[in-house]
Amino acid sequence: MSIDQTTSVRMRSVADLEVLRYTPEEKTLLHLRSIMTLAVMYGSLVFASYHPRFLWAAFLINMFSAVRYSGYIHALNHAYLGAKRVPWLLEVLPAPYSPFILGFSEVQRIHLTHHQYETVDGDPDNFVIAGRSKLLIFLKCAFIFEHWFFYAVRHHWLTHRFWVGYACRLALFAGLLLGTDPWTFLIGFVLATKLGTGASFFIFSYLAHVQHGKRGNYLLPLPAPLVVANHVLIGRYAADPAGFHATHHARPSLSCGRLDVAHRAMTVSG
């Protein structure tokens, strides 16, 4: 179902929206969950370095946690819509996981630009979803964070403040590399996060925007058991913005953790 081409979404009342916006308590919870997710990812790698037989566990943890962490950062992108400043710790922590590590403000700017242009000229994600080869699109999705980094470089978005935070993020990344053995790092971290990122953005950036060769904002309904499985494995904040992507684009200020409620509160008319 395409919001852009076949339907229009209207809320029953403005009051329906207000209770679905991000609350201060939800922002705090998102901060805590993102930090805990990073700690679990990094901790699993260090543990697997000393206990190689658990490399498979670190691989699975990092593959699913990479998607979960992206969901929290994406939600915080929208939770801080219009904010002049964001917490210092949020700026210092990595938004993605790569040597080419953008900070929160840069990732937020890229994502809000995507919301502004929505698959037309000017959308930073157009490069990722372009083409007919699904394998090539998947590979571009796997390296979307690196694409964003060089996109920001080309558009001169990296300020002095960015480089201060970048030094902190790069030191964290270097510490992770030095604190784990190379095999664990490559398999348990690099490969795991690339597979997780590729799969999640193939759904979130490609399938939710391109169907039958036509670009737009689409809903991706799933059977109830798969919805429950996604909530368990990657969390509601990663799963629901994909399933209710058209709803998310129609009302980007609403909490990504309540998109199912928002969708039910909407009337869909032809």
N, C-alpha and C positions, 0 to 999 in steps of 0.2 A: 504494500500500500504506500503510495507516494503522497506526502503532504503537499509537495510542490505542484504535482501534475494532476492528481485525481481527487483530492479532498482538501477541506479547510478545517482548521481546528479552532474552536471557540470555547472559552471557559463559561460556565454557567453564571458565575459572578466573580467579582474581584476578591470577595471574601474567601472564596475557595483557594485562591492563590496564597494568601498571606500566611496561612498555617503550614504551607509547604515550603517556605523559604528556609534558608540555612539559619540556624539559631547559634548564639555564642557557644552554647554547650556542645552543639554538633561540631563546630569548628575545632574546639578543644579536643574532642574525641577523635576527629580526623588527624590532628597533629599527633596524638599519642599512638594511634594505630599505624600511621606511616613510620614513625620512629621504631615502634616495636617490630614492624615488618622488616625494616632494614636490619635491625639487630638479629632477627631470626635468620635472614639471608646470610649475613656475614658470619654469624656464629656457626651456622651449619657448615660453612666452608672451612673454617678453622678446625672444627671437630673432625670433618672428613679428612683433613690433612694429616691428623694424628691417628685416625682410624680409617684407613682407605677402604675397608670393606663396606663402609657406609656412604661411599661416593654416590651410589644410586639414590640414597635418601636425600643427600644435598642437591643432587640434580633435580629431583622432583620438587623439593621445597623451593628452590630458586626459580624453577620454571613457572610454577603457579604463583609464587610470591611476587615475581616481576609484574605479572598482570594485576595482582591485588594492589601493589604499591602504585602502579600507574593510575589505577582507579581512584586512590586517595588523592594523588596529586591533581588529577583532573577535577575531582570534586572541589578541592581547595582553589583551583583556578576560578571556579564559579562562585565559591563562597566569598572570595575577596574581590568580586566585581566592583569596580569603582573605588576601591581602597587606595589611598595615597601611599600608605606604607603597609608592609606585611612584617610579621615577626622575623627578627634577625636570624633565628635558628632555621626558619623555613628557607631563607635565602642562602644559607651556608650549605644545607644538606643538598645532596644531588637530586635533581628532578628525575633524570634517567640514570642509567648505569653504563658508563662508557668513558674512555679517556677524554672524549669530546663532550664534556658535561656542562650543559646549560644550567643556569640557575632558575629558580622559580619564576622570577619576573619575566625572563626571556621566554620560557615555555608558556607562560600565561599570555604574553603578547602574541606569540605564534598561534596559540589556540583560539584566542578571541578574534584574530584576523581570519582564521578559518570560519568562525561563526559569522563574521561580517560578509564574507564573499561566497561561502557555501558552494564550492566546486566550480565557480566561474573564475575568470581571470583575476589574479590577486590572491587566490587561496594558496597558502603555502603547501597544502597537501595534494595539490593537483599533480605534481610530479610523481607522487607515490601511487596514485590510483590510475594513472594513465597507462594505456596499453591493453593488449588482448591476452597476453600470456599470464595465466594465473600464477605460475611458478615465479616469473619475474616480479610480479606485483607482490607476492609473498616475501621475496628476498628484499624488495625495497621497503616493505613494512618492517622487516626484521632490523633494518638499519635506519629506521625513521628518525631516531634520535641524532644520529650523525648527520642526516639530511637537514634536520632543524638547526644544528650547530652551524653548518656552513651557510645555510640560508640566512641566519642572523648575522654572520660575518659579512656576507655579500651586501646585506641591506644596512650595514653599519649600525646595528642595534646594540653592540657590545660596548658598554660604558666603563669608566674607571671602576665604578662600584662592582660591575660584573667581574672584573679581573681579580679583585680582592677576594670575592667569594670563590672564584674559580681556583685560586691557589689553595684554599681550604679543601675544596672538593677533590682536587687532584692529589693532595696529600692523603686524604682518606682513601682514595682509590689506590695510591701507591702502597699505603700501609696494608691494604687487603692483599695486594699482589705479593708483597714481601712476607706476609704472615701465613701464606698458604703455599703448598708445593705447586709447580707449574701444571701438572696433570690435573690436579683438583681444580685449579683456577680455570683452565681451559674448558674442561668438561662440566664441572659443577657450577661454574659461573657464566663464562662467555657463551658456551653452546646452549646452556639451559635458558638464560635470559633472552638470547636471540630467538630461540624457538617460541618461548612464551610471548615475546614482543611481536614476532612475526604473525603468530596465530591471532593474537588479540587485535592487532591493528588491521589485519586482513578482514576481520569481521567489523571492527569499529569504524575504520576509515574507508574500506572498500565496499563490502557487502551492504553496509548501512547507507551508502551513497550511490552505488551503481547497481542497477538491476535491469536485466534485459538490454544492456547497452545504453541505458538512459540514466543520467545523473539526477540526483535529487536527495531528499531526506526520507528514509524509509523506516518502517517498523519491521522488526525481525522476530515474529512470535515463535515461541518454543513450547513444546509440551511441558506440562507442569513438572514431571519428574526431572527433566533437564534443567528447568529453572532452579529447582531446589539444589541439584548437583552443582550448578554454577555458583549459587550463593555460598555453598559450603567450600568449594575449591578456590574461587577467586574473589568472593565477596560481592555483596549487592552493589557497591559503588563502582565496580568494574562491569558486572553483568548487565545491570538494568539500563545504563546509558546506551548499550549496544542494542538490546531488545526493544527499547522505547526511544530509539534515536530520533525519530521524527518529532516525538513529544519533547525531547530534550532540546532540539533546535527551535521548536516553536516557543518554548518557555525556558531559556537557558538560566534564568535566575532561580529556578526551583531546585530543591535538593535532589541530587542524583540518587539519594537513598529513598526517595519517595515518588519516583517516577511512575511506579505502578498505580499508586493512589491518584497522582495527577492525571494519568491517562484515563482512569475510570471517571474522574471528575469532568472530563472533557466530552463534549458532544461532537460527533463527527458527522458532517453533512456534505453531500455532494455538491 
